[in-house]
Amino acid sequence: MNKINLNLDKSKKYVVACSFGPDSMALLASAIENRLKIVVAHVNYRKRKAAIFEQKSLEKFCDENNVKIYVLDLLKKHPSGNFQNWAREIRYDFFKKVLKKEGANAVLVAHQEDDLIETYLMQEKRGIVSKNAGIPCENDLFGIQIIRPLLNFSKKELMNFDDENGIPYSIDESNLTDAYLRNKIRHEIVEKMSKKEREKILEKIRSKTTPEIELKTVWNCADFLNLSYEQIVKLLDHFMNRTNTHRDLSEKFVVEIKKAFKTKSNCSFKLTESVGLEKDYEEVFIVNLKRVSDYEFTFDDRLGNDIFDIDFSMGAEDRNILKSITGLIVKNIDKNTRVIIKDYSSTINRLFIDWKVPHYLRKVWPGIYDKNGKLLYVPRYRKNFKDDHKSMFVFRTNYFTEF
């Protein structure tokens, strides 16, 4: 095989993710041969003795071919928790930064046909249904466009391409062991497949389709419960990817979620550090947990940002706020605070219950205080509430379900 036609738009610019392995070197060499506008991104995890050699060899290859290269050296970086998840987040965050700096359109990744089969077999073995069977040719991951142009080429074909064209590469010795499930599947199943067996499983992968799903963050509970397992995985996987986080969603776990939503009026699941799933009063919310936090803003009569639109410049006496008061503060309200409502005392938490405020909003519901910390005003929560005050106070609750 003398040439690999990548069939990519030559008017666009790409970041080539390259490890110096045979697959990514075949991709890089092909991108150069196809005269694509590219830069290279390389991550050195410093986990193997050959890491420096591979980095220097890749830098030399790029220099010889007049290709700009970015290197992320993780010499002083140490993983917290699972190494594979940590490395994945570090890697794609780096790609995103290079993409932005270079004004590139997408990242090219060298996943190939063997990776596709291995991933599908792993999904089957673990009882996991992804929004794609195996690996998609193209998708949005961590907020960047990922393109995999080599999925129709086997690993053997790519190594032969490298050897025939004198393209340098290195073999990661950790891939030769069975320490990981993927390696075990590779050595015990995929590498022993006949051509007919490979084609049969590839046809099976191609035939797998996930029903379409509207990618919205607020659902009627009955509608959510009617979604299939595959649809729920596709829905939640989308928002996890938007926040650079991931969690495998087994059918058992999704059944657990559905059971809780059927039997409880209020309950929640923390999917990742950034994504929560919550049922409140017959509605299901997918919540961006990165945004559910404490805040405090000071203003005189106006405030405008992603969370609030406040305009008291024409007076707000009808909100128990005197025009002479300056240095007003808007911040999360303490649910244990007591307020006077129509001549009776109530806690904020009791109001939350009466108003049926979703639990994620209770953590961020605002109160307006004077500069001495006295609570002056608590906005009411009600669906389709029409505010007829002459002043303006808008709290954007959808801010916390935006990704």
Secondary structure, DSSP 8 states (H G I E B T S, - for coil): ---------TTSEEEEE--SSHHHHHHHHHHHHTT-EEEEEEEE---STTHHHHHHHHHHHHHHTT--EEEEE-TT----S-HHHHHHHHHHHHHHHHHHHHT-SEEE----HHHHHHHHHHHHHHTB--SSSS--SEEEETTEEEE-TTTTS-HHHHHHHHHHTT------GGGGSSSSHHHHHHHHTGGG--HHHHHHHHHHHHH---------SEEEHHHHHTS-HHHHHHHHHHHHHHTT-----BHHHHHHHHHHHHH-SEEEEE-SSSEEEEEETTEEEEEEGGG-S--EEEESSEEESSSEEEE-TT-BGGGTB-TT--SEEEEE--TT-EEEETTEEEEHHHHHHHHT--HHHHTT-EEEE-TTS-EEE-----TT-----SSEEEE-GGGGG--
